[in-house]
Amino acid sequence: MREAEKVQREFVIASTPSLVVAGKYVVSMKGGQRHALDVVDLLISKERAADTALQATSK
């Protein structure tokens, strides 16, 4: 339970359920589950693209 409380403080989670993506973004379900999952998909794609670009420049 302490770990959950620590995460809640770090990410300023105001409501549940909430999803954290890449340790950067907190997405709540306020706009509905479908909308939240669409946002999560978008953020995951963004993070994957950034990671791919970073790997390509470090070669």
C-alpha positions in Angstrom: 0.0 0.0 0.0 2.9 2.4 0.7 4.1 2.0 -2.9 0.6 3.0 -4.2 0.5 6.0 -2.0 4.0 7.0 -3.2 3.0 6.7 -6.8 -0.2 8.7 -6.2 1.8 11.6 -4.7 4.5 11.5 -7.4 1.9 11.6 -10.3 -0.7 13.7 -8.5 -3.4 11.1 -9.1 -6.7 12.8 -8.2 -9.1 10.1 -9.2 -9.2 6.4 -10.0 -9.0 4.7 -12.2 -6.1 6.6 -13.7 -3.4 5.3 -16.0 0.3 6.5 -16.1 2.1 6.2 -19.4 5.9 6.2 -19.6 6.1 7.6 -16.1 5.2 11.0 -17.6 1.5 11.3 -18.3 -1.5 10.6 -16.1 -4.7 9.8 -17.9 -8.0 9.8 -16.0 -11.3 8.2 -17.0 -13.3 11.5 -16.6 -14.0 11.7 -20.3 -15.0 8.0 -20.5 -13.1 4.8 -20.8 -13.0 4.8 -24.6 -11.6 8.3 -24.8 -9.0 7.6 -22.1 -7.8 4.5 -23.9 -7.6 6.5 -27.2 -5.4 9.0 -25.4 -3.3 6.3 -23.9 -2.8 4.7 -27.3 -1.7 8.1 -28.7 0.8 8.7 -25.9 2.2 5.2 -26.3 2.7 5.8 -30.0 4.3 9.1 -29.3 6.7 7.6 -26.7 7.6 4.7 -29.1 8.4 7.1 -31.9 10.6 9.3 -29.6 12.4 6.2 -28.4 13.0 5.0 -32.0 14.3 8.4 -33.0 16.6 8.5 -30.0 18.0 5.0 -30.8 18.5 6.0 -34.5 20.5 9.1 -33.5 22.7 7.2 -31.0 24.0 4.7 -33.6 
